[in-house]
Amino acid sequence: MSADVEVAIVGAGQAGLATSWYLTQAGIEHVVLEASRVAETWRTRRWDSFCLVTPNWTVTLPGGEYRGPDPDGFLGRDALVDHFQRWSDSFHAPVRENCPVSALDGDGDEFVLEVPGGKLRAKRVVVASGGYQRAHLPANASDIPTNITQLLAEDYRNPDAIPPGGVLIVGSGQTGCQIAEELHETGRRVVLACGRAPWAPRRIGGKDVVWWVIESGFWNRTVADLPSPAARLISNVLATGHGGGHDMHHRTLHAKGVELAGHFAGAEDRRVHFADDLAQTVQASDNLAGTFRKWCVALAEKRNLDLGWEMPPPLEIKGRTELDLASEGFETVIWTTGYRPDYAWVRFPVFDEMGFPIQQDGRSRVPGLYFMGVHFQRKQQSAVLHGTREDAELVARHIVENRR
Ligand SMILES: Cc1cc2nc3c(=O)[nH]c(=O)nc-3n(C[C@H](O)[C@H](O)[C@H](O)COP(=O)(O)OP(=O)(O)OC[C@H]3O[C@@H](n4cnc5c(N)ncnc54)[C@H](O)[C@@H]3O)c2cc1C
């Protein structure tokens, strides 16, 4: 049986579209199968006031580079979606929208994809179904009573769309901190159950923190450079692009009046428990910040730059260990506790114990099966806008050079 298409790419986010762009340049017949619409994740899994944390100049997508008037700004959600749509249209990316792939199997040396209305056979497949796929909840999340409104971060839209009263946010990565800041600024009482996360000033030595992240090589770290494979799950460096960009981390939120607490430890009825570990968590975050700072110091020395970033003294802070949602008027819990991979529909044994694809430069051990956009695929930057280009070029080049 002959294949219907030479290459099938699954997913029309930046990872799939960048691969499509390179294959288009090389004249390789392909299709991009997209469960919903181009850039769907940015359209529907981000809140209304969402804007990039990375400056616009980091949008270095092939053929889709940011060329607007504000390279140092931070595109809002809708402008980013427009950018993606224009990019996809510009090279007539062969996207088949509303086409979820429910299973990927092999048949001889070909692949069979289950799509609405039947099966599609392809010689090669690039799985680009998202760097941040399935929201992860703490084990005891189900302790929260069902009469409390509970939202995943991707379902949060704006302060008016949740019940009045206080809000408990569980998870203090980039998303949790940004939502905490937004809700606090609209007058909500917010308790933030914290986990550790690296932080840095938004501007270091007169340059944006992301410039330092890139130029120092921090984002070039591979899984092998981390203390353990599980360290892939630690948040990116905390900062925000809101209002033109500013510092945002445990200390800034504490100073504004957001109430910090230790890790979420479970609940009985409407009484939520937190670990008595806030000071240690903030210290662990400072240690992660200190690790990043060392990369900045090395770069500053090499290029003779002024860093101007001294670590502050420890934040001596004791968090509460209990919150009575009922008596304190808290009606909403927002879970912002990270993501895990979810490739249940890919029926090949090519995943590690954490569920991440086992691959080298995007190539799995199954000939012709590739991955794109995986967190730490090649480097830490693989699943962000800035890192997409070089990974997609490598995957596309391998496909082109190994045509059969
Ligand atoms: C809250 C948040 C904020 C972020 N902010 C930034 C930022 O400021 N700067 C930055 O550089 N990065 C940021 N990122 C990281 C990254 O850029 C985004 O996660 C980005 O969406 C990843 O692109 P992707 O193409 O890998 O995946 P996605 O954009 O998720 O695209 C995957 C596509 O695959 C489709 N799909 C999934 N499964 C199937 C299937 N079985 N069949 C068909 N289609 C399927 C989905 O519908 C989706 O359209 C952020 C991530 C998160 C979670």
The ligand as a Tripos MOL2 file, in Angstrom:
@<TRIPOS>MOLECULE
LIG
   53    58     1     0     0
SMALL
NO_CHARGES

@<TRIPOS>ATOM
      1 C1          1.5000   29.6610   30.1820 C.3       1 LIG1
      2 C2          2.6480   29.5850   29.2240 C.ar      1 LIG1
      3 C3          3.2850   30.7400   28.8390 C.ar      1 LIG1
      4 C4          4.3470   30.6930   27.9420 C.ar      1 LIG1
      5 N1          4.9860   31.8490   27.6070 N.ar      1 LIG1
      6 C5          6.0350   31.8080   26.7590 C.ar      1 LIG1
      7 C6          6.7410   33.0010   26.4050 C.ar      1 LIG1
      8 O1          6.4700   34.0860   26.8870 O.2       1 LIG1
      9 N2          7.7620   32.8870   25.5090 N.ar      1 LIG1
     10 C7          8.1310   31.6980   24.9480 C.ar      1 LIG1
     11 O2          9.0540   31.6960   24.1320 O.2       1 LIG1
     12 N3          7.4890   30.5640   25.2950 N.ar      1 LIG1
     13 C8          6.4690   30.5840   26.1760 C.ar      1 LIG1
     14 N4          5.8240   29.4140   26.5070 N.ar      1 LIG1
     15 C9          6.3600   28.1310   26.0130 C.3       1 LIG1
     16 C10         6.0240   27.7540   24.5510 C.3       1 LIG1
     17 O3          6.4460   28.7550   23.6580 O.3       1 LIG1
     18 C11         4.5520   27.4540   24.3510 C.3       1 LIG1
     19 O4          4.1610   26.4230   25.2170 O.3       1 LIG1
     20 C12         4.2370   27.0110   22.9130 C.3       1 LIG1
     21 O5          2.8490   26.9240   22.7800 O.3       1 LIG1
     22 C13         4.8570   25.6740   22.5080 C.3       1 LIG1
     23 O6          4.6980   25.4900   21.1100 O.3       1 LIG1
     24 P1          4.4620   24.0440   20.4610 P.3       1 LIG1
     25 O7          4.2930   24.2360   19.0060 O.co2     1 LIG1
     26 O8          5.4970   23.0880   20.9150 O.co2     1 LIG1
     27 O9          3.1200   23.5440   21.1320 O.3       1 LIG1
     28 P2          1.6380   24.1290   21.0350 P.3       1 LIG1
     29 O10         1.6490   25.5810   20.8120 O.co2     1 LIG1
     30 O11         0.9340   23.5910   22.2120 O.co2     1 LIG1
     31 O12         1.0840   23.4650   19.7020 O.3       1 LIG1
     32 C14         0.7320   22.0950   19.6420 C.3       1 LIG1
     33 C15        -0.4570   21.9610   18.7280 C.3       1 LIG1
     34 O13        -0.7040   20.5680   18.5530 O.3       1 LIG1
     35 C16        -2.0970   20.3500   18.5320 C.3       1 LIG1
     36 N5         -2.2920   18.9450   18.9080 N.ar      1 LIG1
     37 C17        -2.0140   18.3630   20.0970 C.ar      1 LIG1
     38 N6         -2.3010   17.0450   20.0490 N.ar      1 LIG1
     39 C18        -2.7560   16.7850   18.8090 C.ar      1 LIG1
     40 C19        -3.2200   15.6140   18.1520 C.ar      1 LIG1
     41 N7         -3.2350   14.4060   18.7550 N.pl3     1 LIG1
     42 N8         -3.6360   15.7170   16.8650 N.ar      1 LIG1
     43 C20        -3.6030   16.9180   16.2130 C.ar      1 LIG1
     44 N9         -3.1740   18.0770   16.8100 N.ar      1 LIG1
     45 C21        -2.7570   17.9930   18.0730 C.ar      1 LIG1
     46 C22        -2.6470   21.3570   19.5180 C.3       1 LIG1
     47 O14        -4.0020   21.6500   19.2340 O.3       1 LIG1
     48 C23        -1.7320   22.5470   19.2920 C.3       1 LIG1
     49 O15        -2.2580   23.4670   18.3540 O.3       1 LIG1
     50 C24         4.7690   29.4360   27.4060 C.ar      1 LIG1
     51 C25         4.1260   28.2610   27.8110 C.ar      1 LIG1
     52 C26         3.0860   28.3330   28.7150 C.ar      1 LIG1
     53 C27         2.4210   27.0440   29.1400 C.3       1 LIG1
@<TRIPOS>BOND
     1     1     2 1
     2     2     3 ar
     3     2    52 ar
     4     3     4 ar
     5     4     5 ar
     6     4    50 ar
     7     5     6 ar
     8     6     7 ar
     9     6    13 1
    10     7     8 2
    11     7     9 ar
    12     9    10 ar
    13    10    11 2
    14    10    12 ar
    15    12    13 ar
    16    13    14 ar
    17    14    15 1
    18    14    50 ar
    19    15    16 1
    20    16    17 1
    21    16    18 1
    22    18    19 1
    23    18    20 1
    24    20    21 1
    25    20    22 1
    26    22    23 1
    27    23    24 1
    28    24    25 2
    29    24    26 1
    30    24    27 1
    31    27    28 1
    32    28    29 2
    33    28    30 1
    34    28    31 1
    35    31    32 1
    36    32    33 1
    37    33    34 1
    38    33    48 1
    39    34    35 1
    40    35    36 1
    41    35    46 1
    42    36    37 ar
    43    36    45 ar
    44    37    38 ar
    45    38    39 ar
    46    39    40 ar
    47    39    45 ar
    48    40    41 1
    49    40    42 ar
    50    42    43 ar
    51    43    44 ar
    52    44    45 ar
    53    46    47 1
    54    46    48 1
    55    48    49 1
    56    50    51 ar
    57    51    52 ar
    58    52    53 1
@<TRIPOS>SUBSTRUCTURE
     1 LIG1         1 GROUP 0 **** ****
